[in-house]
Amino acid sequence: MTKKILVTGAAGLLGRQIVRQFSRDMDLRATDREECDVTSLVEVRREIGSFCPDLVLHCAAFTAVDRAETEREAAFLLNETGTRNVARACREKGALLVTFGTDYVFDGTAGRPYREDDETNPLSVYGESKLAAERALYAENPEWLLIRTQWLFGPGGPDFVSAILRKADREGAVRVVTDQVGCPTFAPDLAEATRRLLESGTRGIVHFSNAGHTNFYDYGRFLLAETGRNEVRVEPVRTADFPRGVYPAPRPAYSVLDKSKYTGITGSAPRPWRDAVREYLGTLHAGPPS
């Protein structure tokens, strides 16, 4: 493992867990937009040049999927240009770059879990911007690790877990789609997987999520049952039942990621998503640590 690590987007859902995972035994510098605006090549070069990291974990990203439909320029600026800037500065200073991708680069028509080398065909502006980020990475830097993931949840949200529980408490009923299939990913598990891959010397693209698959309707029902909200009514709907203005970004209908490459590299299979969700819900019930 390397000794000096720079993290971008450290205040985000994933960035917080990356910092927690790697700060225990590394010299780590956590940055967010205030410390390092990745859309500025000047700032990125200054930050990487002054700290001289061996490894950069690039977590900064535009992740508002629906907002990206009307904020295309902002999504591409942060996702594509930001990644290009970090990749270029890493190459110039000889730092290894690790960054994170999404299942939304696929169109959801494969009918089987997506492998790393499957053809990409994003349906949304967000997916297009993340695919553009991948291509910027290829163009700017010959040595990198890209981990594609999906349905991220964990402390510091926003995520599906907090959205469903908040809506259930506020309205006493939720409408959840049945025709989008994927797999939840616990942010701490993704951070740990990142470390395992680095310890294995992995480069290139690797897929990671928790094990298994579900749709959002069954996911929502599981959350409500596990938290004792059995009186909340859950209405199954299809994506087309929602007005386009509610969720304007098209989503892949089936975007389960194939984790066999990750398991083969690390010798460790991701734990089932239900177990990860139960652990997270337990921390919510217990409240923040004293």
Stockholm file with secondary structure:
# STOCKHOLM 1.0

chainA/1-290         MTKKILVTGAAGLLGRQIVRQFSRDMDLRATDREECDVTSLVEVRREIGSFCPDLVLHCAAFTAVDRAETEREAAFLLNETGTRNVARACREKGALLVTFGTDYVFDGTAGRPYREDDETNPLSVYGESKLAAERALYAENPEWLLIRTQWLFGPGGPDFVSAILRKADREGAVRVVTDQVGCPTFAPDLAEATRRLLESGTRGIVHFSNAGHTNFYDYGRFLLAETGRNEVRVEPVRTADFPRGVYPAPRPAYSVLDKSKYTGITGSAPRPWRDAVREYLGTLHAGPPS
#=GR chainA/1-290 SS CCSEEEEESTTSHHHHHHHHHHTTSSEEEECCTTTCCTTCHHHHHHHHHHHCCSEEEECCCCCCTTGGGTCHHHHHIIIIIHHHHHHHHHHHHTCEEEEEEEGGGSCSCSSSCBCTTSCCCCCSHHHHHHHHHHHHHHHHCSSEEEEEECSEECTTCCSHHHHHHHHHHHHSEEEEESSCEECCEEHHHHHHHHHHHHHTTCCEEEECCCBSCEEHHHHHHHHHHHTTCTTSEEEEECGGGSCTTTSCSCCCSBCCBCCHHHHHHHSCCCCBHHHHHHHHHHHHHHCSCC
#=GC SS_cons         CCSEEEEESTTSHHHHHHHHHHTTSSEEEECCTTTCCTTCHHHHHHHHHHHCCSEEEECCCCCCTTGGGTCHHHHHIIIIIHHHHHHHHHHHHTCEEEEEEEGGGSCSCSSSCBCTTSCCCCCSHHHHHHHHHHHHHHHHCSSEEEEEECSEECTTCCSHHHHHHHHHHHHSEEEEESSCEECCEEHHHHHHHHHHHHHTTCCEEEECCCBSCEEHHHHHHHHHHHTTCTTSEEEEECGGGSCTTTSCSCCCSBCCBCCHHHHHHHSCCCCBHHHHHHHHHHHHHHCSCC
//
